[in-house]
Amino acid sequence: QVQLVESGGGLVQAGGSLRLSCAASGFVFSDSDMAWYRQATGMKGELVATITSGGSPNYGDFVRGRFTISRDNAKNMSFLQMNSLKPEDTAVYYCHSAPNGNDYWGQGTQVTVSS
């Protein structure tokens, strides 16, 4: 059974940092691309960052050097380091993977950035 479990969200002041973690199980993690998405209240979800199985990252335009996605294949975990956070980064952040072509999502972790 595929499971993705996020952690690390919370309340932070503008300019601060958070590190989100995604613990994966139930599939061959090292063979799978991983991604982080976010959805703010009343807004459409958007892609934050992806990282391929080989470790190549890609980011949404709004990230602009503030976030870093990484992975630890030995621990079956993906991470999203978020620096210089802005109030507009407030959202629920979701971990995603699609092993074998099926989409899987974590339960989400709330990130709130106060001004």
C-alpha positions in Angstrom: 0.0 0.0 0.0 1.4 3.3 -1.1 1.7 5.9 1.6 3.0 9.5 1.6 3.1 11.3 4.9 4.1 14.9 5.1 5.4 16.7 8.2 7.1 20.0 9.0 4.4 22.6 8.4 3.6 25.3 10.8 3.3 29.0 11.5 6.3 31.2 10.6 6.9 34.9 10.1 7.6 36.4 6.7 11.2 35.9 5.8 11.4 32.8 7.9 12.1 29.2 6.9 10.5 25.8 7.1 11.6 22.3 6.0 8.9 20.0 4.9 9.4 16.2 4.9 7.6 13.4 3.0 8.0 9.9 4.2 7.2 7.4 1.5 6.4 3.7 1.6 4.8 0.9 -0.4 6.7 1.5 -3.7 10.2 1.6 -5.0 11.1 5.1 -3.9 14.4 5.3 -5.7 12.7 4.6 -9.1 10.0 7.3 -8.6 9.9 11.0 -9.3 8.6 13.0 -6.4 6.8 16.3 -6.2 5.4 19.0 -3.9 2.2 20.8 -4.7 0.3 23.4 -2.7 -3.2 24.7 -2.5 -4.2 27.9 -0.9 -7.8 28.4 0.4 -10.1 29.1 -2.5 -7.3 28.8 -5.1 -6.3 26.2 -7.6 -3.5 23.8 -6.7 -0.1 24.6 -8.1 3.1 22.7 -8.6 5.9 23.8 -6.3 8.8 21.5 -7.2 9.6 18.2 -8.6 12.7 15.9 -8.4 13.3 13.0 -10.7 14.4 9.6 -9.6 17.9 10.7 -10.6 17.8 13.8 -8.4 17.2 16.5 -11.0 15.0 19.3 -9.6 12.5 21.6 -11.2 10.6 24.5 -9.7 7.5 26.6 -10.2 8.2 30.1 -11.4 7.1 31.6 -8.2 9.8 29.8 -6.2 12.6 32.0 -7.7 15.5 30.4 -5.8 13.8 30.4 -2.4 12.9 26.7 -2.2 15.0 23.6 -2.6 13.7 20.1 -3.2 15.8 17.1 -2.3 15.5 13.4 -1.6 17.1 10.7 0.5 16.7 7.4 -1.3 18.2 5.5 1.7 15.4 6.8 3.9 12.6 6.9 1.3 12.1 10.6 2.0 11.6 13.8 0.0 12.2 17.3 1.4 11.3 20.8 0.6 13.4 23.5 2.2 11.6 26.8 2.1 13.4 30.0 2.8 12.4 33.7 2.6 8.8 32.7 3.0 6.1 35.2 2.1 2.5 35.5 3.2 1.4 34.4 -0.3 3.2 31.0 0.4 0.5 30.2 2.9 -1.2 27.0 1.7 -1.5 23.3 2.4 1.5 21.5 0.9 1.1 18.1 -0.5 3.6 15.4 -1.4 3.0 13.5 -4.6 4.3 10.6 -6.6 3.0 8.5 -9.4 4.6 5.1 -9.2 3.4 2.8 -12.0 1.3 5.6 -13.4 -1.0 5.9 -10.5 -1.3 9.2 -8.6 -0.7 9.2 -4.9 -1.0 12.1 -2.5 -0.2 12.7 1.1 -2.7 14.2 3.6 -1.0 17.6 3.4 0.7 19.9 5.9 -0.4 23.4 6.6 2.1 26.2 6.1 1.0 29.6 7.3 3.2 32.7 6.9 2.3 35.8 8.9 3.2 39.3 7.8 
